[in-house]
Each structure stands twice: as C-alpha cells, then as structure tokens.
Amino acid sequence: MATAISPKEPGSAFGIDGLCAMLSAYLDAEQVTQVARAYEFSARAHAGQSRISGEPYIQHPLAVAKILAEMRMDEKSIVAAILHDVIEDTEIPKEQIVEEFGHEVAELVDGVSKLTQVKG
C-alpha cells in the first residue's frame, strides 16, 4: 500500500505539484506521472532524514529536479535527479531502482552517486 506523501513539505516554497506543473508544459501526462511516482518513492526512502538546515531531505532532490526542468530535460533525467541520493543515502539497492524505474534511470542514479567519489 502506497504511503501518501505531502506534495509540498512544510516550510518549502516549491513542491512536487509545482514541478509537475512545470513539466506539463513539455512532457506528456504519463511522463509527468512517472516523475511524481519517483518523488513518492524518494520521499519514502528519505523519510526521517533531514538536511543540516533541518529541512526534509527530499527538498534537495526536488530542487535538483527543478533546475533540470528549467533546462527542459527529459523525463528520465528528472526521475534520476529525484532519485540521485537514494542508493547512496538509504538502504535501497540499485536493483530496486532497476525494478521500479528501469535500467537507464538506475545507471543515471548510480553514475551521479559515483561523482561524489571523483577526486579533483
């Protein structure tokens, strides 16, 4: 049974409803639904986690997704942005991302996670 996730976290100015409205301008309804599903998945995975600022952790991936939406990126890139810390910061394995969102999204998420390991 799916857990209901607030479309806008308390204290935030931007929520999933705003992101979906932005995406509706250039993605089809099925793609927007997939982004919303990724948001719910990520919010559940990050439940109870917060940033140093105290805001819910989900606000960070949502902010990254908003930046990509402003660039009019494709649905898989937006989904990966929302999921980008799930493998690294939760107990969710890459295989579950593959099952839920496909191999391409899982590879994008895994690749972004590995960027933090790059030494300058």
C-alpha positions as CSV (number, residue, x, y, z in Angstrom):
1,M,0.0,0.0,0.0
2,A,1.4,3.4,-1.0
3,T,2.2,5.9,1.6
4,A,0.7,9.4,0.9
5,I,3.5,11.9,0.6
6,S,2.8,15.6,1.1
7,P,3.1,17.4,-2.3
8,K,4.9,20.3,-0.6
9,E,7.0,19.8,2.5
10,P,6.3,22.1,5.4
11,G,8.2,25.4,5.1
12,S,9.2,24.8,1.5
13,A,8.3,27.2,-1.3
14,F,8.4,24.6,-4.0
15,G,6.8,21.1,-4.1
16,I,6.1,18.3,-6.4
17,D,2.9,20.0,-7.6
18,G,5.0,22.9,-8.8
19,L,7.5,20.6,-10.5
20,C,4.7,18.7,-12.2
21,A,3.1,21.9,-13.5
22,M,6.5,22.9,-15.0
23,L,6.9,19.5,-16.6
24,S,3.4,19.5,-18.0
25,A,4.5,22.3,-20.3
26,Y,6.7,20.0,-22.3
27,L,6.3,16.4,-21.2
28,D,3.3,14.1,-21.7
29,A,1.0,13.2,-18.8
30,E,2.4,9.7,-18.5
31,Q,6.0,11.1,-18.1
32,V,4.8,13.6,-15.5
33,T,3.1,10.8,-13.6
34,Q,6.4,8.8,-13.7
35,V,8.2,11.8,-12.1
36,A,5.6,12.1,-9.4
37,R,6.0,8.4,-8.7
38,A,9.8,8.8,-8.4
39,Y,9.1,11.7,-5.9
40,E,6.9,9.5,-3.8
41,F,9.5,6.7,-3.9
42,S,12.3,9.0,-3.0
43,A,10.3,10.7,-0.2
44,R,9.6,7.3,1.4
45,A,13.2,6.3,1.0
46,H,14.4,9.5,2.7
47,A,11.6,9.6,5.4
48,G,13.0,10.8,8.7
49,Q,16.2,12.2,7.1
50,S,16.8,15.9,7.2
51,R,19.5,18.3,5.8
52,I,21.8,20.1,8.2
53,S,19.4,23.1,7.8
54,G,16.7,21.0,9.3
55,E,14.6,20.8,6.1
56,P,13.4,17.4,4.9
57,Y,16.0,15.7,2.8
58,I,13.6,15.3,-0.1
59,Q,13.8,19.1,-0.7
60,H,17.4,18.7,-2.1
61,P,16.5,16.2,-4.9
62,L,13.4,18.2,-5.7
63,A,15.5,21.3,-6.1
64,V,17.9,19.5,-8.4
65,A,14.9,18.2,-10.4
66,K,13.5,21.8,-10.7
67,I,16.9,23.0,-12.1
68,L,16.7,20.2,-14.8
69,A,13.1,21.0,-15.5
70,E,14.0,24.7,-16.1
71,M,16.5,23.3,-18.7
72,R,13.7,21.2,-20.2
73,M,15.5,17.9,-19.6
74,D,13.8,14.6,-20.4
75,E,11.7,12.6,-18.0
76,K,14.4,10.0,-17.2
77,S,16.9,12.8,-16.3
78,I,14.3,14.3,-14.0
79,V,13.5,11.0,-12.4
80,A,17.2,10.3,-11.9
81,A,17.6,13.7,-10.3
82,I,14.8,12.9,-7.8
83,L,16.4,9.5,-7.0
84,H,20.0,10.6,-7.1
85,D,20.8,10.1,-3.4
86,V,18.6,7.1,-2.8
87,I,21.3,4.4,-3.5
88,E,24.0,6.3,-1.6
89,D,22.0,7.6,1.4
90,T,19.3,4.9,2.0
91,E,19.0,1.2,2.2
92,I,17.5,1.0,-1.3
93,P,19.8,-1.1,-3.6
94,K,20.4,-0.2,-7.3
95,E,18.5,-3.4,-8.2
96,Q,15.3,-1.9,-6.8
97,I,15.7,1.2,-8.8
98,V,16.1,-1.0,-11.9
99,E,12.9,-2.8,-11.0
100,E,10.9,0.3,-10.3
101,F,12.2,2.7,-12.9
102,G,14.3,0.8,-15.4
103,H,17.9,0.1,-16.2
104,E,18.7,3.5,-17.8
105,V,17.4,5.5,-14.8
106,A,19.3,3.2,-12.4
107,E,22.5,3.8,-14.4
108,L,22.0,7.5,-14.3
109,V,21.4,7.4,-10.5
110,D,24.4,5.2,-9.9
111,G,26.6,7.4,-12.1
112,V,25.6,10.6,-10.2
113,S,26.3,8.7,-6.9
114,K,29.8,7.9,-8.1
115,L,30.5,11.6,-9.0
116,T,31.0,12.3,-5.3
117,Q,33.9,9.8,-5.3
118,V,35.8,11.8,-8.0
119,K,38.9,13.5,-6.6
120,G,39.8,16.9,-8.1
